[in-house]
Amino acid sequence: MQHRFRLTRSTDFKRVRNYGKSFAHPLLVLVSLITTDETSRVGVTAGRTLGGAVQRNRAKRLLREVMRPELLSIKPGRDLMLIARQPLLKAEFDELKKAVTGLLRRADLYKD
């Protein structure tokens, strides 16, 4: 995922988490916040309850890879945050892709 499409500052993450609307799935949580930017940005997090650094980094890499092709079809002006949950580590890639697309659809984030 290109750097311009990523949330990087902790203040951005906190703002999305505090003021955004969340959508849950057993594998992950999606938090969406409408912004005034022209592009949509995505941030990925994995808490320590997920496991050690290796497991957390793998979960974040998987989520970034799933989101990469979806970025072009997301409405502009959205900040998204994906929060990994424990079952994500054992899920297949296709199952994770279905979970992310389902959450994006539920959150009405796809362009018409």
Backbone atoms as SQL, in Angstrom:
CREATE TABLE atoms (id INTEGER PRIMARY KEY, chain TEXT, resi INTEGER, resn TEXT, atom TEXT, x REAL, y REAL, z REAL);
INSERT INTO atoms VALUES
  (1, 'A', 1, 'MET', 'N', 0.841, -1.165, 0.000),
  (2, 'A', 1, 'MET', 'CA', 0.000, 0.000, 0.000),
  (3, 'A', 1, 'MET', 'C', 0.896, 1.242, 0.000),
  (4, 'A', 2, 'GLN', 'N', 0.610, 2.185, -0.882),
  (5, 'A', 2, 'GLN', 'CA', 1.418, 3.385, -0.976),
  (6, 'A', 2, 'GLN', 'C', 1.281, 4.230, 0.283),
  (7, 'A', 3, 'HIS', 'N', 2.352, 4.954, 0.587),
  (8, 'A', 3, 'HIS', 'CA', 2.411, 5.727, 1.826),
  (9, 'A', 3, 'HIS', 'C', 1.309, 6.788, 1.912),
  (10, 'A', 4, 'ARG', 'N', 0.924, 7.367, 0.786),
  (11, 'A', 4, 'ARG', 'CA', -0.090, 8.422, 0.826),
  (12, 'A', 4, 'ARG', 'C', -1.472, 7.902, 1.182),
  (13, 'A', 5, 'PHE', 'N', -1.674, 6.586, 1.111),
  (14, 'A', 5, 'PHE', 'CA', -2.956, 5.981, 1.452),
  (15, 'A', 5, 'PHE', 'C', -2.969, 5.401, 2.864),
  (16, 'A', 6, 'ARG', 'N', -1.941, 5.693, 3.662),
  (17, 'A', 6, 'ARG', 'CA', -1.843, 5.089, 4.993),
  (18, 'A', 6, 'ARG', 'C', -1.976, 6.128, 6.089),
  (19, 'A', 7, 'LEU', 'N', -2.638, 5.727, 7.163),
  (20, 'A', 7, 'LEU', 'CA', -2.635, 6.529, 8.386),
  (21, 'A', 7, 'LEU', 'C', -1.320, 6.236, 9.088),
  (22, 'A', 8, 'THR', 'N', -0.609, 7.278, 9.503),
  (23, 'A', 8, 'THR', 'CA', 0.699, 7.037, 10.116),
  (24, 'A', 8, 'THR', 'C', 0.828, 7.636, 11.510),
  (25, 'A', 9, 'ARG', 'N', 0.175, 8.753, 11.774),
  (26, 'A', 9, 'ARG', 'CA', 0.322, 9.420, 13.067),
  (27, 'A', 9, 'ARG', 'C', -0.608, 8.812, 14.112),
  (28, 'A', 10, 'SER', 'N', -0.141, 8.756, 15.329),
  (29, 'A', 10, 'SER', 'CA', -0.974, 8.222, 16.408),
  (30, 'A', 10, 'SER', 'C', -2.186, 9.111, 16.651),
  (31, 'A', 11, 'THR', 'N', -2.059, 10.406, 16.396),
  (32, 'A', 11, 'THR', 'CA', -3.215, 11.297, 16.564),
  (33, 'A', 11, 'THR', 'C', -4.313, 10.963, 15.559),
  (34, 'A', 12, 'ASP', 'N', -3.924, 10.565, 14.343),
  (35, 'A', 12, 'ASP', 'CA', -4.909, 10.153, 13.342),
  (36, 'A', 12, 'ASP', 'C', -5.627, 8.889, 13.785),
  (37, 'A', 13, 'PHE', 'N', -4.864, 7.933, 14.302),
  (38, 'A', 13, 'PHE', 'CA', -5.457, 6.685, 14.782),
  (39, 'A', 13, 'PHE', 'C', -6.441, 6.961, 15.923),
  (40, 'A', 14, 'LYS', 'N', -6.042, 7.808, 16.854),
  (41, 'A', 14, 'LYS', 'CA', -6.908, 8.131, 17.996),
  (42, 'A', 14, 'LYS', 'C', -8.178, 8.839, 17.544),
  (43, 'A', 15, 'ARG', 'N', -8.051, 9.755, 16.592),
  (44, 'A', 15, 'ARG', 'CA', -9.206, 10.481, 16.087),
  (45, 'A', 15, 'ARG', 'C', -10.197, 9.531, 15.417),
  (46, 'A', 16, 'VAL', 'N', -9.699, 8.629, 14.586),
  (47, 'A', 16, 'VAL', 'CA', -10.578, 7.670, 13.904),
  (48, 'A', 16, 'VAL', 'C', -11.233, 6.750, 14.928),
  (49, 'A', 17, 'ARG', 'N', -10.477, 6.287, 15.893),
  (50, 'A', 17, 'ARG', 'CA', -11.009, 5.363, 16.902),
  (51, 'A', 17, 'ARG', 'C', -12.064, 6.034, 17.778),
  (52, 'A', 18, 'ASN', 'N', -11.833, 7.294, 18.151),
  (53, 'A', 18, 'ASN', 'CA', -12.749, 7.975, 19.054),
  (54, 'A', 18, 'ASN', 'C', -14.014, 8.481, 18.374),
  (55, 'A', 19, 'TYR', 'N', -13.916, 8.942, 17.139),
  (56, 'A', 19, 'TYR', 'CA', -15.050, 9.585, 16.481),
  (57, 'A', 19, 'TYR', 'C', -15.641, 8.781, 15.326),
  (58, 'A', 20, 'GLY', 'N', -14.993, 7.699, 14.935),
  (59, 'A', 20, 'GLY', 'CA', -15.481, 6.919, 13.804),
  (60, 'A', 20, 'GLY', 'C', -16.560, 5.926, 14.186),
  (61, 'A', 21, 'LYS', 'N', -17.193, 5.373, 13.164),
  (62, 'A', 21, 'LYS', 'CA', -18.224, 4.358, 13.345),
  (63, 'A', 21, 'LYS', 'C', -17.581, 3.000, 13.116),
  (64, 'A', 22, 'SER', 'N', -17.842, 2.058, 14.014),
  (65, 'A', 22, 'SER', 'CA', -17.172, 0.756, 13.913),
  (66, 'A', 22, 'SER', 'C', -18.124, -0.329, 13.427),
  (67, 'A', 23, 'PHE', 'N', -17.529, -1.295, 12.723),
  (68, 'A', 23, 'PHE', 'CA', -18.232, -2.450, 12.194),
  (69, 'A', 23, 'PHE', 'C', -17.396, -3.673, 12.549),
  (70, 'A', 24, 'ALA', 'N', -18.016, -4.644, 13.203),
  (71, 'A', 24, 'ALA', 'CA', -17.256, -5.784, 13.728),
  (72, 'A', 24, 'ALA', 'C', -17.482, -7.037, 12.900),
  (73, 'A', 25, 'HIS', 'N', -16.468, -7.875, 12.885),
  (74, 'A', 25, 'HIS', 'CA', -16.472, -9.207, 12.272),
  (75, 'A', 25, 'HIS', 'C', -15.609, -10.068, 13.190),
  (76, 'A', 26, 'PRO', 'N', -15.835, -11.373, 13.220),
  (77, 'A', 26, 'PRO', 'CA', -14.994, -12.209, 14.096),
  (78, 'A', 26, 'PRO', 'C', -13.488, -12.118, 13.821),
  (79, 'A', 27, 'LEU', 'N', -13.091, -11.765, 12.581),
  (80, 'A', 27, 'LEU', 'CA', -11.671, -11.692, 12.249),
  (81, 'A', 27, 'LEU', 'C', -11.057, -10.311, 12.479),
  (82, 'A', 28, 'LEU', 'N', -11.872, -9.258, 12.347),
  (83, 'A', 28, 'LEU', 'CA', -11.340, -7.907, 12.463),
  (84, 'A', 28, 'LEU', 'C', -12.456, -6.920, 12.740),
  (85, 'A', 29, 'VAL', 'N', -12.053, -5.681, 13.046),
  (86, 'A', 29, 'VAL', 'CA', -12.983, -4.579, 13.262),
  (87, 'A', 29, 'VAL', 'C', -12.593, -3.473, 12.287),
  (88, 'A', 30, 'LEU', 'N', -13.595, -2.876, 11.644),
  (89, 'A', 30, 'LEU', 'CA', -13.388, -1.739, 10.751),
  (90, 'A', 30, 'LEU', 'C', -13.970, -0.505, 11.412),
  (91, 'A', 31, 'VAL', 'N', -13.164, 0.560, 11.474),
  (92, 'A', 31, 'VAL', 'CA', -13.635, 1.846, 12.005),
  (93, 'A', 31, 'VAL', 'C', -13.485, 2.861, 10.878),
  (94, 'A', 32, 'SER', 'N', -14.570, 3.574, 10.575),
  (95, 'A', 32, 'SER', 'CA', -14.594, 4.514, 9.455),
  (96, 'A', 32, 'SER', 'C', -14.954, 5.905, 9.931),
  (97, 'A', 33, 'LEU', 'N', -14.252, 6.910, 9.391),
  (98, 'A', 33, 'LEU', 'CA', -14.512, 8.299, 9.734),
  (99, 'A', 33, 'LEU', 'C', -14.470, 9.132, 8.457),
  (100, 'A', 34, 'ILE', 'N', -15.480, 9.970, 8.259),
  (101, 'A', 34, 'ILE', 'CA', -15.526, 10.858, 7.096),
  (102, 'A', 34, 'ILE', 'C', -14.608, 12.050, 7.356),
  (103, 'A', 35, 'THR', 'N', -13.800, 12.405, 6.337),
  (104, 'A', 35, 'THR', 'CA', -12.869, 13.531, 6.451),
  (105, 'A', 35, 'THR', 'C', -13.057, 14.474, 5.267),
  (106, 'A', 36, 'THR', 'N', -12.295, 15.541, 5.241),
  (107, 'A', 36, 'THR', 'CA', -12.361, 16.499, 4.139),
  (108, 'A', 36, 'THR', 'C', -11.261, 16.255, 3.107),
  (109, 'A', 37, 'ASP', 'N', -10.447, 15.232, 3.290),
  (110, 'A', 37, 'ASP', 'CA', -9.370, 14.937, 2.344),
  (111, 'A', 37, 'ASP', 'C', -9.938, 14.420, 1.026),
  (112, 'A', 38, 'GLU', 'N', -9.124, 14.500, -0.018),
  (113, 'A', 38, 'GLU', 'CA', -9.540, 14.012, -1.333),
  (114, 'A', 38, 'GLU', 'C', -9.271, 12.528, -1.504),
  (115, 'A', 39, 'THR', 'N', -8.443, 11.967, -0.652),
  (116, 'A', 39, 'THR', 'CA', -8.140, 10.536, -0.749),
  (117, 'A', 39, 'THR', 'C', -8.597, 9.834, 0.520),
  (118, 'A', 40, 'SER', 'N', -8.735, 8.545, 0.409),
  (119, 'A', 40, 'SER', 'CA', -9.039, 7.730, 1.584),
  (120, 'A', 40, 'SER', 'C', -7.742, 7.140, 2.108),
  (121, 'A', 41, 'ARG', 'N', -7.623, 7.072, 3.428),
  (122, 'A', 41, 'ARG', 'CA', -6.419, 6.523, 4.046),
  (123, 'A', 41, 'ARG', 'C', -6.806, 5.362, 4.939),
  (124, 'A', 42, 'VAL', 'N', -5.886, 4.404, 5.057),
  (125, 'A', 42, 'VAL', 'CA', -6.141, 3.199, 5.838),
  (126, 'A', 42, 'VAL', 'C', -5.021, 3.017, 6.853),
  (127, 'A', 43, 'GLY', 'N', -5.402, 2.712, 8.086),
  (128, 'A', 43, 'GLY', 'CA', -4.451, 2.375, 9.133),
  (129, 'A', 43, 'GLY', 'C', -4.743, 0.976, 9.636),
  (130, 'A', 44, 'VAL', 'N', -3.713, 0.237, 9.967),
  (131, 'A', 44, 'VAL', 'CA', -3.855, -1.150, 10.408),
  (132, 'A', 44, 'VAL', 'C', -3.220, -1.289, 11.780),
  (133, 'A', 45, 'THR', 'N', -3.941, -1.909, 12.718),
  (134, 'A', 45, 'THR', 'CA', -3.400, -2.120, 14.052),
  (135, 'A', 45, 'THR', 'C', -3.616, -3.563, 14.485),
  (136, 'A', 46, 'ALA', 'N', -2.766, -3.990, 15.383),
  (137, 'A', 46, 'ALA', 'CA', -2.884, -5.315, 15.990),
  (138, 'A', 46, 'ALA', 'C', -2.383, -5.186, 17.424),
  (139, 'A', 47, 'GLY', 'N', -3.252, -5.436, 18.379),
  (140, 'A', 47, 'GLY', 'CA', -2.897, -5.293, 19.780),
  (141, 'A', 47, 'GLY', 'C', -2.039, -6.431, 20.293),
  (142, 'A', 48, 'ARG', 'N', -1.514, -6.249, 21.476),
  (143, 'A', 48, 'ARG', 'CA', -0.642, -7.265, 22.071),
  (144, 'A', 48, 'ARG', 'C', -1.379, -8.540, 22.438),
  (145, 'A', 49, 'THR', 'N', -2.689, -8.470, 22.550),
  (146, 'A', 49, 'THR', 'CA', -3.451, -9.687, 22.843),
  (147, 'A', 49, 'THR', 'C', -3.417, -10.650, 21.663),
  (148, 'A', 50, 'LEU', 'N', -3.036, -10.158, 20.497),
  (149, 'A', 50, 'LEU', 'CA', -2.942, -10.991, 19.302),
  (150, 'A', 50, 'LEU', 'C', -1.758, -11.955, 19.389),
  (151, 'A', 51, 'GLY', 'N', -0.702, -11.546, 20.071),
  (152, 'A', 51, 'GLY', 'CA', 0.481, -12.393, 20.187),
  (153, 'A', 51, 'GLY', 'C', 1.737, -11.549, 20.198),
  (154, 'A', 52, 'GLY', 'N', 2.837, -12.202, 19.901),
  (155, 'A', 52, 'GLY', 'CA', 4.125, -11.523, 19.870),
  (156, 'A', 52, 'GLY', 'C', 4.273, -10.656, 18.632),
  (157, 'A', 53, 'ALA', 'N', 5.423, -10.036, 18.496),
  (158, 'A', 53, 'ALA', 'CA', 5.667, -9.119, 17.396),
  (159, 'A', 53, 'ALA', 'C', 5.540, -9.806, 16.038),
  (160, 'A', 54, 'VAL', 'N', 5.974, -11.037, 15.940),
  (161, 'A', 54, 'VAL', 'CA', 5.899, -11.760, 14.664),
  (162, 'A', 54, 'VAL', 'C', 4.441, -11.939, 14.243),
  (163, 'A', 55, 'GLN', 'N', 3.593, -12.351, 15.160),
  (164, 'A', 55, 'GLN', 'CA', 2.180, -12.552, 14.851),
  (165, 'A', 55, 'GLN', 'C', 1.489, -11.221, 14.519),
  (166, 'A', 56, 'ARG', 'N', 1.796, -10.189, 15.281),
  (167, 'A', 56, 'ARG', 'CA', 1.177, -8.884, 15.031),
  (168, 'A', 56, 'ARG', 'C', 1.591, -8.337, 13.673),
  (169, 'A', 57, 'ASN', 'N', 2.867, -8.437, 13.341),
  (170, 'A', 57, 'ASN', 'CA', 3.342, -7.940, 12.049),
  (171, 'A', 57, 'ASN', 'C', 2.759, -8.736, 10.891),
  (172, 'A', 58, 'ARG', 'N', 2.609, -10.040, 11.053),
  (173, 'A', 58, 'ARG', 'CA', 2.004, -10.863, 10.003),
  (174, 'A', 58, 'ARG', 'C', 0.555, -10.466, 9.779),
  (175, 'A', 59, 'ALA', 'N', -0.176, -10.240, 10.862),
  (176, 'A', 59, 'ALA', 'CA', -1.577, -9.831, 10.756),
  (177, 'A', 59, 'ALA', 'C', -1.687, -8.487, 10.033),
  (178, 'A', 60, 'LYS', 'N', -0.813, -7.552, 10.352),
  (179, 'A', 60, 'LYS', 'CA', -0.853, -6.248, 9.707),
  (180, 'A', 60, 'LYS', 'C', -0.489, -6.343, 8.227),
  (181, 'A', 61, 'ARG', 'N', 0.499, -7.178, 7.895),
  (182, 'A', 61, 'ARG', 'CA', 0.868, -7.369, 6.484),
  (183, 'A', 61, 'ARG', 'C', -0.291, -7.957, 5.690),
  (184, 'A', 62, 'LEU', 'N', -0.975, -8.941, 6.277),
  (185, 'A', 62, 'LEU', 'CA', -2.123, -9.546, 5.606),
  (186, 'A', 62, 'LEU', 'C', -3.232, -8.520, 5.359),
  (187, 'A', 63, 'LEU', 'N', -3.539, -7.724, 6.361),
  (188, 'A', 63, 'LEU', 'CA', -4.599, -6.730, 6.210),
  (189, 'A', 63, 'LEU', 'C', -4.233, -5.670, 5.171),
  (190, 'A', 64, 'ARG', 'N', -2.980, -5.236, 5.156),
  (191, 'A', 64, 'ARG', 'CA', -2.558, -4.262, 4.145),
  (192, 'A', 64, 'ARG', 'C', -2.670, -4.845, 2.742),
  (193, 'A', 65, 'GLU', 'N', -2.303, -6.106, 2.604),
  (194, 'A', 65, 'GLU', 'CA', -2.354, -6.753, 1.289),
  (195, 'A', 65, 'GLU', 'C', -3.797, -6.933, 0.823),
  (196, 'A', 66, 'VAL', 'N', -4.702, -7.210, 1.734),
  (197, 'A', 66, 'VAL', 'CA', -6.112, -7.342, 1.366),
  (198, 'A', 66, 'VAL', 'C', -6.680, -5.982, 0.951),
  (199, 'A', 67, 'MET', 'N', -6.268, -4.920, 1.614),
  (200, 'A', 67, 'MET', 'CA', -6.803, -3.588, 1.334),
  (201, 'A', 67, 'MET', 'C', -6.219, -2.944, 0.072),
  (202, 'A', 68, 'ARG', 'N', -5.030, -3.353, -0.320),
  (203, 'A', 68, 'ARG', 'CA', -4.350, -2.712, -1.451),
  (204, 'A', 68, 'ARG', 'C', -5.206, -2.651, -2.714),
  (205, 'A', 69, 'PRO', 'N', -5.790, -3.743, -3.199),
  (206, 'A', 69, 'PRO', 'CA', -6.617, -3.632, -4.414),
  (207, 'A', 69, 'PRO', 'C', -7.970, -2.955, -4.172),
  (208, 'A', 70, 'GLU', 'N', -8.419, -2.898, -2.942),
  (209, 'A', 70, 'GLU', 'CA', -9.723, -2.308, -2.631),
  (210, 'A', 70, 'GLU', 'C', -9.684, -0.783, -2.587),
  (211, 'A', 71, 'LEU', 'N', -8.503, -0.189, -2.450),
  (212, 'A', 71, 'LEU', 'CA', -8.395, 1.259, -2.273),
  (213, 'A', 71, 'LEU', 'C', -8.995, 2.058, -3.425),
  (214, 'A', 72, 'LEU', 'N', -8.872, 1.540, -4.635),
  (215, 'A', 72, 'LEU', 'CA', -9.379, 2.273, -5.791),
  (216, 'A', 72, 'LEU', 'C', -10.899, 2.321, -5.833),
  (217, 'A', 73, 'SER', 'N', -11.549, 1.397, -5.171),
  (218, 'A', 73, 'SER', 'CA', -13.011, 1.344, -5.218),
  (219, 'A', 73, 'SER', 'C', -13.677, 1.929, -3.965),
  (220, 'A', 74, 'ILE', 'N', -12.893, 2.502, -3.059),
  (221, 'A', 74, 'ILE', 'CA', -13.443, 3.108, -1.842),
  (222, 'A', 74, 'ILE', 'C', -13.746, 4.579, -2.110),
  (223, 'A', 75, 'LYS', 'N', -14.835, 5.066, -1.541),
  (224, 'A', 75, 'LYS', 'CA', -15.212, 6.475, -1.680),
  (225, 'A', 75, 'LYS', 'C', -14.088, 7.364, -1.146),
  (226, 'A', 76, 'PRO', 'N', -13.851, 8.496, -1.797),
  (227, 'A', 76, 'PRO', 'CA', -12.810, 9.408, -1.291),
  (228, 'A', 76, 'PRO', 'C', -13.256, 10.105, -0.014),
  (229, 'A', 77, 'GLY', 'N', -12.280, 10.583, 0.736),
  (230, 'A', 77, 'GLY', 'CA', -12.575, 11.340, 1.951),
  (231, 'A', 77, 'GLY', 'C', -12.938, 10.481, 3.146),
  (232, 'A', 78, 'ARG', 'N', -12.339, 9.311, 3.255),
  (233, 'A', 78, 'ARG', 'CA', -12.593, 8.430, 4.394),
  (234, 'A', 78, 'ARG', 'C', -11.262, 8.037, 5.030),
  (235, 'A', 79, 'ASP', 'N', -11.235, 8.034, 6.345),
  (236, 'A', 79, 'ASP', 'CA', -10.117, 7.452, 7.083),
  (237, 'A', 79, 'ASP', 'C', -10.621, 6.152, 7.677),
  (238, 'A', 80, 'LEU', 'N', -9.921, 5.059, 7.391),
  (239, 'A', 80, 'LEU', 'CA', -10.320, 3.738, 7.854),
  (240, 'A', 80, 'LEU', 'C', -9.260, 3.174, 8.771),
  (241, 'A', 81, 'MET', 'N', -9.699, 2.412, 9.741),
  (242, 'A', 81, 'MET', 'CA', -8.777, 1.721, 10.624),
  (243, 'A', 81, 'MET', 'C', -9.221, 0.270, 10.712),
  (244, 'A', 82, 'LEU', 'N', -8.307, -0.642, 10.470),
  (245, 'A', 82, 'LEU', 'CA', -8.572, -2.063, 10.589),
  (246, 'A', 82, 'LEU', 'C', -7.868, -2.585, 11.830),
  (247, 'A', 83, 'ILE', 'N', -8.623, -3.240, 12.702),
  (248, 'A', 83, 'ILE', 'CA', -8.077, -3.766, 13.952),
  (249, 'A', 83, 'ILE', 'C', -8.154, -5.288, 13.880),
  (250, 'A', 84, 'ALA', 'N', -7.005, -5.947, 13.939),
  (251, 'A', 84, 'ALA', 'CA', -6.952, -7.406, 13.844),
  (252, 'A', 84, 'ALA', 'C', -7.441, -8.049, 15.137),
  (253, 'A', 85, 'ARG', 'N', -8.122, -9.174, 14.976),
  (254, 'A', 85, 'ARG', 'CA', -8.558, -9.977, 16.115),
  (255, 'A', 85, 'ARG', 'C', -7.840, -11.323, 16.083),
  (256, 'A', 86, 'GLN', 'N', -7.862, -12.023, 17.188),
  (257, 'A', 86, 'GLN', 'CA', -7.120, -13.273, 17.362),
  (258, 'A', 86, 'GLN', 'C', -7.380, -14.317, 16.259),
  (259, 'A', 87, 'PRO', 'N', -8.631, -14.600, 15.852),
  (260, 'A', 87, 'PRO', 'CA', -8.856, -15.642, 14.833),
  (261, 'A', 87, 'PRO', 'C', -8.258, -15.327, 13.469),
  (262, 'A', 88, 'LEU', 'N', -7.888, -14.071, 13.226),
  (263, 'A', 88, 'LEU', 'CA', -7.304, -13.697, 11.942),
  (264, 'A', 88, 'LEU', 'C', -6.033, -14.481, 11.643),
  (265, 'A', 89, 'LEU', 'N', -5.277, -14.818, 12.664),
  (266, 'A', 89, 'LEU', 'CA', -4.005, -15.518, 12.459),
  (267, 'A', 89, 'LEU', 'C', -4.179, -16.910, 11.859),
  (268, 'A', 90, 'LYS', 'N', -5.334, -17.530, 12.102),
  (269, 'A', 90, 'LYS', 'CA', -5.569, -18.884, 11.594),
  (270, 'A', 90, 'LYS', 'C', -6.444, -18.904, 10.351),
  (271, 'A', 91, 'ALA', 'N', -6.908, -17.748, 9.905),
  (272, 'A', 91, 'ALA', 'CA', -7.819, -17.668, 8.765),
  (273, 'A', 91, 'ALA', 'C', -7.057, -17.769, 7.443),
  (274, 'A', 92, 'GLU', 'N', -7.727, -18.291, 6.435),
  (275, 'A', 92, 'GLU', 'CA', -7.186, -18.331, 5.084),
  (276, 'A', 92, 'GLU', 'C', -7.273, -16.929, 4.475),
  (277, 'A', 93, 'PHE', 'N', -6.455, -16.674, 3.458),
  (278, 'A', 93, 'PHE', 'CA', -6.430, -15.360, 2.815),
  (279, 'A', 93, 'PHE', 'C', -7.778, -15.029, 2.171),
  (280, 'A', 94, 'ASP', 'N', -8.401, -16.006, 1.507),
  (281, 'A', 94, 'ASP', 'CA', -9.699, -15.774, 0.867),
  (282, 'A', 94, 'ASP', 'C', -10.780, -15.438, 1.895),
  (283, 'A', 95, 'GLU', 'N', -10.726, -16.110, 3.038),
  (284, 'A', 95, 'GLU', 'CA', -11.686, -15.833, 4.110),
  (285, 'A', 95, 'GLU', 'C', -11.507, -14.407, 4.636),
  (286, 'A', 96, 'LEU', 'N', -10.269, -13.980, 4.769),
  (287, 'A', 96, 'LEU', 'CA', -9.969, -12.628, 5.221),
  (288, 'A', 96, 'LEU', 'C', -10.435, -11.605, 4.188),
  (289, 'A', 97, 'LYS', 'N', -10.226, -11.902, 2.916),
  (290, 'A', 97, 'LYS', 'CA', -10.659, -10.998, 1.852),
  (291, 'A', 97, 'LYS', 'C', -12.180, -10.842, 1.862),
  (292, 'A', 98, 'LYS', 'N', -12.913, -11.940, 2.061),
  (293, 'A', 98, 'LYS', 'CA', -14.376, -11.880, 2.138),
  (294, 'A', 98, 'LYS', 'C', -14.823, -11.065, 3.351),
  (295, 'A', 99, 'ALA', 'N', -14.116, -11.214, 4.463),
  (296, 'A', 99, 'ALA', 'CA', -14.469, -10.464, 5.672),
  (297, 'A', 99, 'ALA', 'C', -14.280, -8.965, 5.448),
  (298, 'A', 100, 'VAL', 'N', -13.179, -8.578, 4.830),
  (299, 'A', 100, 'VAL', 'CA', -12.909, -7.157, 4.596),
  (300, 'A', 100, 'VAL', 'C', -13.916, -6.579, 3.608),
  (301, 'A', 101, 'THR', 'N', -14.168, -7.263, 2.505),
  (302, 'A', 101, 'THR', 'CA', -15.125, -6.744, 1.531),
  (303, 'A', 101, 'THR', 'C', -16.530, -6.674, 2.122),
  (304, 'A', 102, 'GLY', 'N', -16.884, -7.640, 2.958),
  (305, 'A', 102, 'GLY', 'CA', -18.185, -7.606, 3.620),
  (306, 'A', 102, 'GLY', 'C', -18.318, -6.408, 4.553),
  (307, 'A', 103, 'LEU', 'N', -17.259, -6.115, 5.305),
  (308, 'A', 103, 'LEU', 'CA', -17.282, -4.956, 6.204),
  (309, 'A', 103, 'LEU', 'C', -17.332, -3.647, 5.415),
  (310, 'A', 104, 'LEU', 'N', -16.587, -3.569, 4.318),
  (311, 'A', 104, 'LEU', 'CA', -16.618, -2.364, 3.492),
  (312, 'A', 104, 'LEU', 'C', -18.008, -2.152, 2.904),
  (313, 'A', 105, 'ARG', 'N', -18.657, -3.236, 2.525),
  (314, 'A', 105, 'ARG', 'CA', -20.018, -3.153, 1.979),
  (315, 'A', 105, 'ARG', 'C', -20.997, -2.708, 3.078),
  (316, 'A', 106, 'ARG', 'N', -20.881, -3.303, 4.265),
  (317, 'A', 106, 'ARG', 'CA', -21.751, -2.928, 5.384),
  (318, 'A', 106, 'ARG', 'C', -21.584, -1.467, 5.767),
  (319, 'A', 107, 'ALA', 'N', -20.373, -0.965, 5.676),
  (320, 'A', 107, 'ALA', 'CA', -20.093, 0.426, 6.026),
  (321, 'A', 107, 'ALA', 'C', -20.421, 1.377, 4.875),
  (322, 'A', 108, 'ASP', 'N', -20.881, 0.855, 3.747),
  (323, 'A', 108, 'ASP', 'CA', -21.245, 1.642, 2.563),
  (324, 'A', 108, 'ASP', 'C', -20.063, 2.498, 2.108),
  (325, 'A', 109, 'LEU', 'N', -18.906, 1.867, 1.943),
  (326, 'A', 109, 'LEU', 'CA', -17.704, 2.592, 1.570),
  (327, 'A', 109, 'LEU', 'C', -17.329, 2.441, 0.099),
  (328, 'A', 110, 'TYR', 'N', -18.016, 1.576, -0.625),
  (329, 'A', 110, 'TYR', 'CA', -17.711, 1.403, -2.049),
  (330, 'A', 110, 'TYR', 'C', -18.349, 2.513, -2.868),
  (331, 'A', 111, 'LYS', 'N', -17.638, 2.916, -3.935),
  (332, 'A', 111, 'LYS', 'CA', -18.205, 3.891, -4.864),
  (333, 'A', 111, 'LYS', 'C', -19.407, 3.257, -5.541),
  (334, 'A', 112, 'ASP', 'N', -20.364, 4.070, -5.919),
  (335, 'A', 112, 'ASP', 'CA', -21.569, 3.549, -6.572),
  (336, 'A', 112, 'ASP', 'C', -21.338, 3.134, -7.991);
